[in-house]
């Protein structure tokens, strides 16, 4: 089971990531682009995700993943219940979300050094 500490550890270990408290929500971003956010009660995690794939993700596991509120559907974003995500899966989701917002070169350099 993943937790807030695991989210922080993974996200802050990624190049260019900074943590911010915005409107009572912990958010992680690269530059000005938010790619990860905890709900105010820290039970759910919103993360960048390809828009054309999110409906399939939510439909495949609706007890674990859900769409953001209607006003946020315009973004490449999906949400998950933090207590229903395993540590390995959490790491993969965070890295994939981060990869969507950093230059390809940054990801390639990080991936090369991480493997």
C-alpha positions as CSV (number, residue, x, y, z in Angstrom):
1,X,0.0,0.0,0.0
2,X,1.4,3.4,-1.1
3,X,1.4,6.4,1.1
4,X,2.2,10.1,1.1
5,X,5.8,9.5,2.1
6,X,6.3,7.2,-0.9
7,X,4.8,9.8,-3.2
8,X,7.2,12.4,-1.8
9,X,10.2,10.1,-2.0
10,X,9.6,9.1,-5.6
11,X,8.5,12.6,-6.9
12,X,11.3,14.5,-5.2
13,X,13.8,12.0,-6.5
14,X,13.0,13.1,-10.1
15,X,15.0,15.9,-11.7
16,X,13.5,19.3,-11.8
17,X,10.6,18.4,-9.5
18,X,9.6,20.8,-6.7
19,X,6.9,20.5,-4.1
20,X,4.4,23.2,-3.4
21,X,1.4,23.8,-1.1
22,X,-1.3,25.4,-3.3
23,X,-4.8,26.0,-1.9
24,X,-4.2,23.4,0.9
25,X,-3.1,20.8,-1.6
26,X,0.4,19.4,-1.9
27,X,1.4,19.5,-5.6
28,X,4.5,18.5,-7.5
29,X,5.6,20.3,-10.6
30,X,8.3,20.8,-13.1
31,X,8.6,24.5,-13.7
32,X,5.0,25.8,-13.8
33,X,3.5,22.5,-14.9
34,X,1.8,20.4,-12.2
35,X,2.0,16.7,-12.9
36,X,1.0,15.3,-9.5
37,X,-1.3,16.4,-6.7
38,X,-2.6,15.0,-3.4
39,X,-6.1,15.6,-2.4
40,X,-6.5,17.8,0.7
41,X,-7.1,14.8,2.9
42,X,-4.2,13.0,1.2
43,X,-6.3,9.9,0.3
44,X,-6.3,10.4,-3.4
45,X,-3.6,11.2,-5.9
46,X,-4.1,13.1,-9.2
47,X,-1.5,12.6,-11.9
48,X,-0.8,13.5,-15.5
49,X,-2.0,10.7,-17.8
50,X,-2.7,10.5,-21.5
51,X,-6.2,11.8,-22.1
52,X,-7.0,9.2,-24.8
53,X,-6.1,6.4,-22.4
54,X,-7.7,7.5,-19.1
55,X,-11.2,6.2,-19.8
56,X,-9.8,2.8,-20.4
57,X,-7.8,3.0,-17.1
58,X,-10.8,4.1,-15.1
59,X,-13.1,1.5,-16.8
60,X,-10.6,-1.3,-16.1
61,X,-10.3,-0.6,-12.4
62,X,-13.1,1.8,-11.2
63,X,-12.5,0.8,-7.6
64,X,-8.9,2.2,-7.8
65,X,-9.0,5.0,-10.4
66,X,-11.4,7.8,-11.2
67,X,-11.8,10.8,-13.4
68,X,-11.1,14.3,-11.9
69,X,-14.0,16.7,-11.3
70,X,-15.7,17.9,-14.5
71,X,-13.9,21.3,-14.5
72,X,-10.6,19.4,-14.7
73,X,-11.5,17.0,-17.5
74,X,-9.8,19.4,-20.0
75,X,-6.4,18.4,-18.6
76,X,-4.4,15.2,-19.2
77,X,-5.3,14.0,-15.7
78,X,-6.7,11.0,-13.8
79,X,-7.0,10.2,-10.1
80,X,-6.4,7.1,-8.0
81,X,-7.1,6.1,-4.4
82,X,-3.7,6.1,-2.7
83,X,-4.4,3.3,-0.3
84,X,-5.2,1.0,-3.3
85,X,-2.0,1.5,-5.1
86,X,1.1,-0.7,-4.6
87,X,4.5,0.9,-4.2
88,X,5.8,-0.4,-7.6
89,X,2.6,0.8,-9.4
90,X,2.8,4.1,-7.6
91,X,6.4,4.6,-8.7
92,X,5.5,3.8,-12.3
93,X,2.5,6.2,-12.4
94,X,4.6,9.0,-10.9
95,X,7.5,8.5,-13.3
96,X,5.1,8.3,-16.3
97,X,3.4,11.5,-15.2
98,X,6.7,13.3,-14.8
99,X,7.9,12.0,-18.1
100,X,4.9,13.8,-19.8
101,X,6.2,17.2,-18.6
102,X,10.0,17.1,-18.9
103,X,12.0,17.4,-22.0
104,X,12.8,14.0,-23.6
105,X,16.5,14.6,-23.0
106,X,15.9,15.0,-19.2
107,X,14.0,11.7,-19.0
108,X,16.6,9.9,-21.1
109,X,19.5,11.1,-18.9
110,X,17.6,10.2,-15.7
111,X,16.6,6.8,-17.1
112,X,20.1,6.0,-18.2
113,X,21.5,6.8,-14.7
114,X,18.6,5.0,-12.9
115,X,19.1,1.7,-14.6
